[in-house]
Amino acid sequence: MSIDGIGRPPRPPNGAEPVGGPAAAGGAEPFEIKRSAETQALAPTGLLAELERGALSLDQYLDARVEDALAPLAQRLAPEQVEFMRSSLRAELASDPVLVELVRRVTGAVPATTEP
């Protein structure tokens, strides 16, 4: 004899049964997860998607990101200054521990160190 319910099938609270009897519960729809707009926005696009597909190497990806960062300055600074900033930023991406960790998190790879 079972006092605490061990050995019996589970019962809904208050002894109620599903509509249509016990067999009605088996016709439930399968569980499905749908992507929301937020999670779709997090999916990689553009350069990062190309890097993941293998269309770009890590160095090509970083060079393109540096060019994107310097694009607003290209018309305002002398070419020598832009080139200095480009080489400095690229060297920082390869040597600064914080930036190296950010690159690793985004791309899954660590940039090669480049000595000037």
TAZI-V156922 format. One record per helix or strand of 3 or more residues. SS is the DSSP state (@ for helix, = for strand). FROM is the first residue (numbers start at 1). LEN is the number of residues. Records with the same first field share a line. If there is no record, write none. Layout:
SS=FROM-LEN + FROM-LEN
This chain:
@=13-3 + 22-6 + 37-6 + 46-8 + 58-16 + 79-17 + 97-11
